[in-house]
């Protein structure tokens, strides 16, 4: 193997080529973060739309009074649905995760395209090593952020 196109990945003794790293690590990470971002975006928007619909129906149904059977129950259930949607959004942090995952995916794409164009900081002969270092740093940062988020959620809820 050409040593200029291979690198030791994460301290492992096995070598990986640029093409292997780009396809099996970088592209997979970009796709994974993009998928998670889309998932969180969809959940966030669905919960928000349900909140708006329920909130809009409450005054309408309240104005009808007793004309609709079980109207007070329906209004109460809509209020509860708003609370559940808001709580779910806060607990699962769909909006925050959507933004964070999208940002990470875009940062990884940015690094990939700078590398492929051999633009700074990838203009020298050590470009592949720099790419691996920067990409793994981004992934590690994201993992640390996720771990801290989980720990803070557990601490806030009193779960050990």
VMD Tcl script that builds the backbone (N, CA, C; Angstrom):
set m [mol new atoms 480]
animate dup $m
set s [atomselect $m all]
$s set {name element resname resid chain x y z} {
  {N N UNK 1 A 0.836 -1.184 0.000}
  {CA C UNK 1 A 0.000 0.000 0.000}
  {C C UNK 1 A 0.877 1.243 0.000}
  {N N UNK 2 A 0.420 2.263 -0.667}
  {CA C UNK 2 A 1.108 3.532 -0.691}
  {C C UNK 2 A 0.898 4.230 0.641}
  {N N UNK 3 A 1.972 4.551 1.346}
  {CA C UNK 3 A 1.832 5.140 2.680}
  {C C UNK 3 A 1.282 6.552 2.637}
  {N N UNK 4 A 1.349 7.227 1.497}
  {CA C UNK 4 A 0.769 8.566 1.433}
  {C C UNK 4 A -0.751 8.520 1.345}
  {N N UNK 5 A -1.299 7.370 0.969}
  {CA C UNK 5 A -2.754 7.263 0.868}
  {C C UNK 5 A -3.353 6.386 1.949}
  {N N UNK 6 A -2.542 6.028 2.926}
  {CA C UNK 6 A -3.072 5.232 4.024}
  {C C UNK 6 A -2.743 5.897 5.334}
  {N N UNK 7 A -3.463 5.495 6.331}
  {CA C UNK 7 A -3.231 6.061 7.651}
  {C C UNK 7 A -3.633 5.063 8.698}
  {N N UNK 8 A -3.028 5.200 9.834}
  {CA C UNK 8 A -3.447 4.396 10.963}
  {C C UNK 8 A -4.695 5.044 11.522}
  {N N UNK 9 A -5.777 4.316 11.559}
  {CA C UNK 9 A -7.060 4.850 12.006}
  {C C UNK 9 A -7.228 4.609 13.491}
  {N N UNK 10 A -7.353 5.688 14.229}
  {CA C UNK 10 A -7.627 5.632 15.658}
  {C C UNK 10 A -6.643 4.748 16.413}
  {N N UNK 11 A -5.390 4.797 16.024}
  {CA C UNK 11 A -4.364 4.053 16.734}
  {C C UNK 11 A -4.336 2.568 16.414}
  {N N UNK 12 A -5.136 2.118 15.500}
  {CA C UNK 12 A -5.170 0.707 15.133}
  {C C UNK 12 A -3.923 0.369 14.323}
  {N N UNK 13 A -3.547 -0.889 14.342}
  {CA C UNK 13 A -2.372 -1.289 13.578}
  {C C UNK 13 A -2.720 -1.548 12.112}
  {N N UNK 14 A -3.978 -1.621 11.761}
  {CA C UNK 14 A -4.349 -1.849 10.372}
  {C C UNK 14 A -4.429 -0.516 9.627}
  {N N UNK 15 A -4.102 -0.560 8.363}
  {CA C UNK 15 A -4.100 0.632 7.526}
  {C C UNK 15 A -5.426 0.732 6.777}
  {N N UNK 16 A -5.843 1.957 6.511}
  {CA C UNK 16 A -7.057 2.186 5.743}
  {C C UNK 16 A -6.739 3.213 4.658}
  {N N UNK 17 A -7.243 2.975 3.478}
  {CA C UNK 17 A -6.967 3.886 2.368}
  {C C UNK 17 A -7.901 5.090 2.439}
  {N N UNK 18 A -7.547 6.099 1.672}
  {CA C UNK 18 A -8.393 7.288 1.606}
  {C C UNK 18 A -9.802 6.918 1.154}
  {N N UNK 19 A -9.886 6.138 0.092}
  {CA C UNK 19 A -11.193 5.754 -0.458}
  {C C UNK 19 A -12.010 4.977 0.567}
  {N N UNK 20 A -11.353 4.054 1.278}
  {CA C UNK 20 A -12.057 3.279 2.305}
  {C C UNK 20 A -12.553 4.189 3.422}
  {N N UNK 21 A -11.707 5.108 3.855}
  {CA C UNK 21 A -12.092 6.011 4.936}
  {C C UNK 21 A -13.256 6.901 4.501}
  {N N UNK 22 A -13.148 7.444 3.286}
  {CA C UNK 22 A -14.212 8.325 2.804}
  {C C UNK 22 A -15.541 7.595 2.699}
  {N N UNK 23 A -15.521 6.364 2.206}
  {CA C UNK 23 A -16.785 5.647 2.018}
  {C C UNK 23 A -17.272 4.950 3.287}
  {N N UNK 24 A -16.373 4.292 4.007}
  {CA C UNK 24 A -16.838 3.501 5.143}
  {C C UNK 24 A -16.949 4.292 6.439}
  {N N UNK 25 A -16.300 5.407 6.538}
  {CA C UNK 25 A -16.379 6.186 7.768}
  {C C UNK 25 A -17.052 7.534 7.538}
  {N N UNK 26 A -16.467 8.346 6.678}
  {CA C UNK 26 A -16.963 9.706 6.516}
  {C C UNK 26 A -18.348 9.744 5.881}
  {N N UNK 27 A -18.537 9.069 4.767}
  {CA C UNK 27 A -19.849 9.074 4.120}
  {C C UNK 27 A -20.924 8.446 5.013}
  {N N UNK 28 A -20.560 7.387 5.735}
  {CA C UNK 28 A -21.515 6.762 6.661}
  {C C UNK 28 A -21.901 7.717 7.783}
  {N N UNK 29 A -20.938 8.456 8.303}
  {CA C UNK 29 A -21.234 9.421 9.363}
  {C C UNK 29 A -22.109 10.563 8.838}
  {N N UNK 30 A -21.804 11.052 7.656}
  {CA C UNK 30 A -22.611 12.117 7.052}
  {C C UNK 30 A -24.044 11.633 6.878}
  {N N UNK 31 A -24.206 10.436 6.335}
  {CA C UNK 31 A -25.550 9.878 6.132}
  {C C UNK 31 A -26.260 9.658 7.463}
  {N N UNK 32 A -25.542 9.159 8.454}
  {CA C UNK 32 A -26.140 8.906 9.761}
  {C C UNK 32 A -26.626 10.181 10.426}
  {N N UNK 33 A -25.799 11.214 10.438}
  {CA C UNK 33 A -26.199 12.483 11.040}
  {C C UNK 33 A -27.331 13.131 10.257}
  {N N UNK 34 A -27.307 13.000 8.944}
  {CA C UNK 34 A -28.383 13.553 8.124}
  {C C UNK 34 A -29.706 12.842 8.404}
  {N N UNK 35 A -29.656 11.514 8.534}
  {CA C UNK 35 A -30.856 10.732 8.842}
  {C C UNK 35 A -31.411 11.106 10.209}
  {N N UNK 36 A -30.522 11.212 11.206}
  {CA C UNK 36 A -30.973 11.596 12.553}
  {C C UNK 36 A -31.550 13.005 12.553}
  {N N UNK 37 A -30.950 13.899 11.777}
  {CA C UNK 37 A -31.451 15.262 11.686}
  {C C UNK 37 A -32.860 15.285 11.088}
  {N N UNK 38 A -33.053 14.554 10.018}
  {CA C UNK 38 A -34.368 14.488 9.365}
  {C C UNK 38 A -35.415 13.894 10.305}
  {N N UNK 39 A -35.042 12.846 11.034}
  {CA C UNK 39 A -35.944 12.223 11.998}
  {C C UNK 39 A -36.383 13.241 13.053}
  {N N UNK 40 A -35.416 13.932 13.623}
  {CA C UNK 40 A -35.727 14.909 14.669}
  {C C UNK 40 A -36.529 16.085 14.116}
  {N N UNK 41 A -36.201 16.514 12.906}
  {CA C UNK 41 A -36.949 17.605 12.287}
  {C C UNK 41 A -38.414 17.221 12.097}
  {N N UNK 42 A -38.647 16.022 11.602}
  {CA C UNK 42 A -40.010 15.548 11.388}
  {C C UNK 42 A -40.781 15.475 12.703}
  {N N UNK 43 A -40.169 14.891 13.720}
  {CA C UNK 43 A -40.832 14.775 15.031}
  {C C UNK 43 A -41.133 16.153 15.612}
  {N N UNK 44 A -40.175 17.060 15.514}
  {CA C UNK 44 A -40.377 18.409 16.030}
  {C C UNK 44 A -41.558 19.089 15.338}
  {N N UNK 45 A -41.598 19.018 14.034}
  {CA C UNK 45 A -42.654 19.690 13.278}
  {C C UNK 45 A -44.021 19.050 13.521}
  {N N UNK 46 A -44.066 17.733 13.611}
  {CA C UNK 46 A -45.337 17.047 13.882}
  {C C UNK 46 A -45.885 17.474 15.242}
  {N N UNK 47 A -45.032 17.471 16.257}
  {CA C UNK 47 A -45.479 17.877 17.596}
  {C C UNK 47 A -45.957 19.323 17.607}
  {N N UNK 48 A -45.229 20.201 16.922}
  {CA C UNK 48 A -45.628 21.613 16.881}
  {C C UNK 48 A -46.965 21.799 16.161}
  {N N UNK 49 A -47.161 21.097 15.048}
  {CA C UNK 49 A -48.425 21.209 14.306}
  {C C UNK 49 A -49.581 20.674 15.146}
  {N N UNK 50 A -49.364 19.567 15.844}
  {CA C UNK 50 A -50.419 19.031 16.715}
  {C C UNK 50 A -50.771 20.026 17.825}
  {N N UNK 51 A -49.760 20.675 18.396}
  {CA C UNK 51 A -50.015 21.693 19.421}
  {C C UNK 51 A -50.862 22.830 18.862}
  {N N UNK 52 A -50.510 23.302 17.683}
  {CA C UNK 52 A -51.234 24.425 17.079}
  {C C UNK 52 A -52.673 24.034 16.762}
  {N N UNK 53 A -52.864 22.865 16.203}
  {CA C UNK 53 A -54.221 22.409 15.872}
  {C C UNK 53 A -55.059 22.280 17.143}
  {N N UNK 54 A -54.513 21.646 18.161}
  {CA C UNK 54 A -55.250 21.485 19.420}
  {C C UNK 54 A -55.552 22.841 20.042}
  {N N UNK 55 A -54.581 23.737 20.032}
  {CA C UNK 55 A -54.792 25.068 20.611}
  {C C UNK 55 A -55.840 25.857 19.834}
  {N N UNK 56 A -55.876 25.695 18.535}
  {CA C UNK 56 A -56.866 26.404 17.717}
  {C C UNK 56 A -58.263 25.838 17.916}
  {N N UNK 57 A -58.374 24.553 18.180}
  {CA C UNK 57 A -59.690 23.932 18.368}
  {C C UNK 57 A -60.330 24.268 19.720}
  {N N UNK 58 A -59.522 24.506 20.734}
  {CA C UNK 58 A -60.069 24.744 22.073}
  {C C UNK 58 A -61.024 25.940 22.118}
  {N N UNK 59 A -60.648 27.118 21.632}
  {CA C UNK 59 A -61.604 28.232 21.693}
  {C C UNK 59 A -62.845 27.996 20.815}
  {N N UNK 60 A -62.626 27.351 19.678}
  {CA C UNK 60 A -63.748 27.053 18.786}
  {C C UNK 60 A -64.754 26.133 19.471}
  {N N UNK 61 A -64.265 25.050 20.056}
  {CA C UNK 61 A -65.141 24.103 20.734}
  {C C UNK 61 A -65.756 24.712 22.000}
  {N N UNK 62 A -64.999 25.528 22.681}
  {CA C UNK 62 A -65.525 26.179 23.880}
  {C C UNK 62 A -66.682 27.103 23.540}
  {N N UNK 63 A -66.620 27.756 22.401}
  {CA C UNK 63 A -67.695 28.656 21.978}
  {C C UNK 63 A -68.968 27.889 21.647}
  {N N UNK 64 A -68.842 26.642 21.237}
  {CA C UNK 64 A -70.022 25.837 20.916}
  {C C UNK 64 A -70.755 25.382 22.180}
  {N N UNK 65 A -70.056 25.405 23.291}
  {CA C UNK 65 A -70.688 25.055 24.561}
  {C C UNK 65 A -71.192 23.634 24.575}
  {N N UNK 66 A -72.474 23.490 24.954}
  {CA C UNK 66 A -73.068 22.164 25.120}
  {C C UNK 66 A -73.701 21.616 23.847}
  {N N UNK 67 A -73.508 22.306 22.730}
  {CA C UNK 67 A -74.080 21.829 21.460}
  {C C UNK 67 A -73.466 20.508 21.009}
  {N N UNK 68 A -72.267 20.216 21.444}
  {CA C UNK 68 A -71.582 18.976 21.086}
  {C C UNK 68 A -71.528 18.098 22.327}
  {N N UNK 69 A -71.967 16.832 22.202}
  {CA C UNK 69 A -71.882 15.936 23.357}
  {C C UNK 69 A -70.418 15.754 23.797}
  {N N UNK 70 A -70.220 15.720 25.078}
  {CA C UNK 70 A -68.893 15.526 25.669}
  {C C UNK 70 A -67.903 16.626 25.293}
  {N N UNK 71 A -68.408 17.793 25.005}
  {CA C UNK 71 A -67.540 18.904 24.579}
  {C C UNK 71 A -66.482 19.239 25.627}
  {N N UNK 72 A -66.867 19.252 26.887}
  {CA C UNK 72 A -65.888 19.594 27.919}
  {C C UNK 72 A -64.781 18.530 27.991}
  {N N UNK 73 A -65.141 17.293 27.753}
  {CA C UNK 73 A -64.130 16.229 27.719}
  {C C UNK 73 A -63.189 16.415 26.524}
  {N N UNK 74 A -63.755 16.751 25.403}
  {CA C UNK 74 A -62.942 16.958 24.195}
  {C C UNK 74 A -61.961 18.111 24.408}
  {N N UNK 75 A -62.479 19.216 24.962}
  {CA C UNK 75 A -61.620 20.379 25.226}
  {C C UNK 75 A -60.519 19.998 26.226}
  {N N UNK 76 A -60.890 19.258 27.251}
  {CA C UNK 76 A -59.903 18.809 28.236}
  {C C UNK 76 A -58.837 17.924 27.613}
  {N N UNK 77 A -59.249 17.027 26.734}
  {CA C UNK 77 A -58.290 16.138 26.051}
  {C C UNK 77 A -57.369 16.930 25.128}
  {N N UNK 78 A -57.897 17.945 24.472}
  {CA C UNK 78 A -57.056 18.782 23.613}
  {C C UNK 78 A -56.011 19.526 24.450}
  {N N UNK 79 A -56.426 20.028 25.611}
  {CA C UNK 79 A -55.478 20.686 26.513}
  {C C UNK 79 A -54.404 19.720 26.987}
  {N N UNK 80 A -54.815 18.506 27.304}
  {CA C UNK 80 A -53.845 17.486 27.721}
  {C C UNK 80 A -52.899 17.135 26.569}
  {N N UNK 81 A -53.426 17.073 25.358}
  {CA C UNK 81 A -52.591 16.774 24.185}
  {C C UNK 81 A -51.534 17.865 23.984}
  {N N UNK 82 A -51.908 19.113 24.213}
  {CA C UNK 82 A -50.941 20.211 24.107}
  {C C UNK 82 A -49.827 20.020 25.132}
  {N N UNK 83 A -50.220 19.682 26.355}
  {CA C UNK 83 A -49.225 19.473 27.416}
  {C C UNK 83 A -48.300 18.307 27.082}
  {N N UNK 84 A -48.850 17.226 26.571}
  {CA C UNK 84 A -48.040 16.052 26.220}
  {C C UNK 84 A -47.077 16.384 25.074}
  {N N UNK 85 A -47.562 17.101 24.068}
  {CA C UNK 85 A -46.693 17.488 22.947}
  {C C UNK 85 A -45.554 18.390 23.422}
  {N N UNK 86 A -45.884 19.367 24.249}
  {CA C UNK 86 A -44.858 20.288 24.750}
  {C C UNK 86 A -43.844 19.552 25.624}
  {N N UNK 87 A -44.328 18.669 26.471}
  {CA C UNK 87 A -43.424 17.907 27.343}
  {C C UNK 87 A -42.542 16.969 26.522}
  {N N UNK 88 A -43.120 16.305 25.555}
  {CA C UNK 88 A -42.349 15.399 24.697}
  {C C UNK 88 A -41.266 16.159 23.940}
  {N N UNK 89 A -41.617 17.318 23.440}
  {CA C UNK 89 A -40.653 18.140 22.729}
  {C C UNK 89 A -39.506 18.550 23.639}
  {N N UNK 90 A -39.823 18.888 24.869}
  {CA C UNK 90 A -38.792 19.271 25.824}
  {C C UNK 90 A -37.939 18.103 26.272}
  {N N UNK 91 A -38.556 16.981 26.504}
  {CA C UNK 91 A -37.823 15.809 26.979}
  {C C UNK 91 A -36.891 15.256 25.902}
  {N N UNK 92 A -37.417 15.082 24.720}
  {CA C UNK 92 A -36.632 14.465 23.654}
  {C C UNK 92 A -35.771 15.453 22.878}
  {N N UNK 93 A -35.990 16.752 23.076}
  {CA C UNK 93 A -35.182 17.810 22.464}
  {C C UNK 93 A -35.053 17.645 20.948}
  {N N UNK 94 A -36.181 17.393 20.309}
  {CA C UNK 94 A -36.157 17.186 18.863}
  {C C UNK 94 A -35.609 18.397 18.113}
  {N N UNK 95 A -36.012 19.601 18.516}
  {CA C UNK 95 A -35.546 20.796 17.816}
  {C C UNK 95 A -34.040 20.974 17.968}
  {N N UNK 96 A -33.541 20.874 19.197}
  {CA C UNK 96 A -32.113 21.036 19.444}
  {C C UNK 96 A -31.295 19.960 18.729}
  {N N UNK 97 A -31.774 18.721 18.795}
  {CA C UNK 97 A -31.055 17.631 18.131}
  {C C UNK 97 A -31.084 17.776 16.615}
  {N N UNK 98 A -32.211 18.217 16.076}
  {CA C UNK 98 A -32.314 18.453 14.626}
  {C C UNK 98 A -31.219 19.427 14.195}
  {N N UNK 99 A -31.098 20.545 14.906}
  {CA C UNK 99 A -30.115 21.560 14.553}
  {C C UNK 99 A -28.687 21.019 14.729}
  {N N UNK 100 A -28.438 20.353 15.850}
  {CA C UNK 100 A -27.085 19.845 16.134}
  {C C UNK 100 A -26.672 18.777 15.121}
  {N N UNK 101 A -27.562 17.826 14.838}
  {CA C UNK 101 A -27.225 16.783 13.871}
  {C C UNK 101 A -27.015 17.360 12.477}
  {N N UNK 102 A -27.842 18.327 12.083}
  {CA C UNK 102 A -27.681 18.950 10.760}
  {C C UNK 102 A -26.348 19.688 10.701}
  {N N UNK 103 A -26.008 20.411 11.771}
  {CA C UNK 103 A -24.743 21.150 11.788}
  {C C UNK 103 A -23.558 20.187 11.673}
  {N N UNK 104 A -23.605 19.085 12.390}
  {CA C UNK 104 A -22.508 18.112 12.332}
  {C C UNK 104 A -22.405 17.506 10.940}
  {N N UNK 105 A -23.535 17.146 10.351}
  {CA C UNK 105 A -23.535 16.587 9.003}
  {C C UNK 105 A -22.922 17.577 8.008}
  {N N UNK 106 A -23.311 18.839 8.119}
  {CA C UNK 106 A -22.799 19.864 7.200}
  {C C UNK 106 A -21.321 20.127 7.443}
  {N N UNK 107 A -20.871 20.081 8.690}
  {CA C UNK 107 A -19.442 20.258 8.973}
  {C C UNK 107 A -18.631 19.118 8.370}
  {N N UNK 108 A -19.144 17.903 8.488}
  {CA C UNK 108 A -18.442 16.753 7.904}
  {C C UNK 108 A -18.388 16.863 6.382}
  {N N UNK 109 A -19.492 17.289 5.753}
  {CA C UNK 109 A -19.496 17.493 4.295}
  {C C UNK 109 A -18.469 18.549 3.906}
  {N N UNK 110 A -18.431 19.626 4.684}
  {CA C UNK 110 A -17.492 20.710 4.419}
  {C C UNK 110 A -16.050 20.189 4.431}
  {N N UNK 111 A -15.708 19.412 5.449}
  {CA C UNK 111 A -14.367 18.842 5.541}
  {C C UNK 111 A -14.086 17.927 4.351}
  {N N UNK 112 A -15.067 17.120 3.979}
  {CA C UNK 112 A -14.890 16.199 2.857}
  {C C UNK 112 A -14.589 16.962 1.563}
  {N N UNK 113 A -15.372 18.020 1.290}
  {CA C UNK 113 A -15.181 18.743 0.040}
  {C C UNK 113 A -13.903 19.570 0.037}
  {N N UNK 114 A -13.510 20.098 1.180}
  {CA C UNK 114 A -12.203 20.768 1.257}
  {C C UNK 114 A -11.090 19.768 0.956}
  {N N UNK 115 A -11.212 18.571 1.515}
  {CA C UNK 115 A -10.207 17.530 1.291}
  {C C UNK 115 A -10.164 17.122 -0.183}
  {N N UNK 116 A -11.331 16.872 -0.764}
  {CA C UNK 116 A -11.359 16.435 -2.167}
  {C C UNK 116 A -10.803 17.504 -3.103}
  {N N UNK 117 A -10.979 18.773 -2.761}
  {CA C UNK 117 A -10.461 19.868 -3.577}
  {C C UNK 117 A -9.012 20.202 -3.237}
  {N N UNK 118 A -8.500 19.558 -2.181}
  {CA C UNK 118 A -7.156 19.804 -1.669}
  {C C UNK 118 A -6.963 21.292 -1.336}
  {N N UNK 119 A -8.025 21.866 -0.796}
  {CA C UNK 119 A -7.977 23.253 -0.323}
  {C C UNK 119 A -7.485 23.253 1.123}
  {N N UNK 120 A -7.062 24.403 1.589}
  {CA C UNK 120 A -6.569 24.509 2.965}
  {C C UNK 120 A -7.641 24.017 3.928}
  {N N UNK 121 A -7.302 23.251 4.892}
  {CA C UNK 121 A -5.993 22.850 5.400}
  {C C UNK 121 A -5.473 21.547 4.791}
  {N N UNK 122 A -6.015 21.163 3.643}
  {CA C UNK 122 A -5.652 19.883 3.027}
  {C C UNK 122 A -4.765 20.046 1.799}
  {N N UNK 123 A -4.028 21.121 1.728}
  {CA C UNK 123 A -3.224 21.416 0.541}
  {C C UNK 123 A -1.853 20.741 0.557}
  {N N UNK 124 A -1.439 20.187 1.685}
  {CA C UNK 124 A -0.099 19.591 1.736}
  {C C UNK 124 A -0.137 18.072 1.586}
  {N N UNK 125 A 1.011 17.449 1.666}
  {CA C UNK 125 A 1.116 16.004 1.444}
  {C C UNK 125 A 0.531 15.186 2.595}
  {N N UNK 126 A 0.302 15.806 3.732}
  {CA C UNK 126 A -0.243 15.117 4.906}
  {C C UNK 126 A -1.773 15.282 4.991}
  {N N UNK 127 A -2.401 15.568 3.866}
  {CA C UNK 127 A -3.823 15.914 3.830}
  {C C UNK 127 A -4.723 14.833 4.433}
  {N N UNK 128 A -4.439 13.573 4.134}
  {CA C UNK 128 A -5.305 12.501 4.630}
  {C C UNK 128 A -5.250 12.417 6.153}
  {N N UNK 129 A -4.063 12.540 6.721}
  {CA C UNK 129 A -3.932 12.499 8.178}
  {C C UNK 129 A -4.669 13.669 8.831}
  {N N UNK 130 A -4.590 14.826 8.199}
  {CA C UNK 130 A -5.297 16.010 8.714}
  {C C UNK 130 A -6.803 15.766 8.650}
  {N N UNK 131 A -7.272 15.210 7.545}
  {CA C UNK 131 A -8.699 14.908 7.408}
  {C C UNK 131 A -9.165 13.969 8.518}
  {N N UNK 132 A -8.451 12.876 8.704}
  {CA C UNK 132 A -8.837 11.901 9.729}
  {C C UNK 132 A -8.873 12.567 11.094}
  {N N UNK 133 A -7.864 13.340 11.398}
  {CA C UNK 133 A -7.796 14.021 12.693}
  {C C UNK 133 A -8.977 14.971 12.886}
  {N N UNK 134 A -9.278 15.761 11.877}
  {CA C UNK 134 A -10.368 16.746 11.997}
  {C C UNK 134 A -11.740 16.074 12.046}
  {N N UNK 135 A -11.942 15.063 11.197}
  {CA C UNK 135 A -13.230 14.364 11.179}
  {C C UNK 135 A -13.458 13.626 12.493}
  {N N UNK 136 A -12.459 12.916 12.951}
  {CA C UNK 136 A -12.615 12.189 14.212}
  {C C UNK 136 A -12.821 13.153 15.377}
  {N N UNK 137 A -12.216 14.333 15.290}
  {CA C UNK 137 A -12.442 15.356 16.312}
  {C C UNK 137 A -13.885 15.830 16.324}
  {N N UNK 138 A -14.455 16.052 15.137}
  {CA C UNK 138 A -15.867 16.459 15.050}
  {C C UNK 138 A -16.790 15.375 15.606}
  {N N UNK 139 A -16.524 14.138 15.240}
  {CA C UNK 139 A -17.358 13.028 15.706}
  {C C UNK 139 A -17.222 12.875 17.219}
  {N N UNK 140 A -16.010 12.992 17.717}
  {CA C UNK 140 A -15.779 12.889 19.154}
  {C C UNK 140 A -16.484 14.019 19.903}
  {N N UNK 141 A -16.431 15.211 19.353}
  {CA C UNK 141 A -17.110 16.360 19.966}
  {C C UNK 141 A -18.612 16.110 20.026}
  {N N UNK 142 A -19.179 15.597 18.955}
  {CA C UNK 142 A -20.617 15.305 18.924}
  {C C UNK 142 A -20.968 14.237 19.954}
  {N N UNK 143 A -20.142 13.210 20.048}
  {CA C UNK 143 A -20.386 12.164 21.045}
  {C C UNK 143 A -20.303 12.712 22.459}
  {N N UNK 144 A -19.349 13.595 22.713}
  {CA C UNK 144 A -19.221 14.216 24.037}
  {C C UNK 144 A -20.432 15.078 24.352}
  {N N UNK 145 A -20.896 15.831 23.365}
  {CA C UNK 145 A -22.084 16.662 23.552}
  {C C UNK 145 A -23.286 15.802 23.885}
  {N N UNK 146 A -23.443 14.690 23.178}
  {CA C UNK 146 A -24.559 13.785 23.425}
  {C C UNK 146 A -24.467 13.213 24.841}
  {N N UNK 147 A -23.271 12.797 25.238}
  {CA C UNK 147 A -23.087 12.231 26.577}
  {C C UNK 147 A -23.429 13.255 27.652}
  {N N UNK 148 A -22.980 14.483 27.473}
  {CA C UNK 148 A -23.278 15.540 28.447}
  {C C UNK 148 A -24.773 15.825 28.502}
  {N N UNK 149 A -25.445 15.796 27.363}
  {CA C UNK 149 A -26.891 16.022 27.325}
  {C C UNK 149 A -27.622 14.939 28.098}
  {N N UNK 150 A -27.230 13.691 27.900}
  {CA C UNK 150 A -27.856 12.573 28.603}
  {C C UNK 150 A -27.625 12.700 30.112}
  {N N UNK 151 A -26.409 13.026 30.497}
  {CA C UNK 151 A -26.098 13.177 31.916}
  {C C UNK 151 A -26.898 14.321 32.541}
  {N N UNK 152 A -27.048 15.428 31.840}
  {CA C UNK 152 A -27.803 16.548 32.393}
  {C C UNK 152 A -29.288 16.221 32.478}
  {N N UNK 153 A -29.799 15.450 31.525}
  {CA C UNK 153 A -31.203 15.030 31.595}
  {C C UNK 153 A -31.423 14.094 32.762}
  {N N UNK 154 A -30.496 13.186 32.985}
  {CA C UNK 154 A -30.625 12.251 34.115}
  {C C UNK 154 A -30.534 12.997 35.437}
  {N N UNK 155 A -29.638 13.967 35.508}
  {CA C UNK 155 A -29.496 14.753 36.728}
  {C C UNK 155 A -30.738 15.591 37.008}
  {N N UNK 156 A -31.333 16.151 35.973}
  {CA C UNK 156 A -32.535 16.968 36.148}
  {C C UNK 156 A -33.738 16.146 36.547}
  {N N UNK 157 A -33.799 14.903 36.088}
  {CA C UNK 157 A -34.951 14.048 36.409}
  {C C UNK 157 A -34.708 13.206 37.654}
  {N N UNK 158 A -33.489 13.251 38.203}
  {CA C UNK 158 A -33.182 12.492 39.402}
  {C C UNK 158 A -32.889 11.028 39.132}
  {N N UNK 159 A -32.704 10.656 37.861}
  {CA C UNK 159 A -32.402 9.272 37.495}
  {C C UNK 159 A -30.892 9.077 37.571}
  {N N UNK 160 A -30.482 7.975 38.157}
  {CA C UNK 160 A -29.041 7.709 38.281}
  {C C UNK 160 A -28.541 6.867 37.136}
}
mol reanalyze $m
mol bondsrecalc $m
mol representation Tube
mol addrep $m
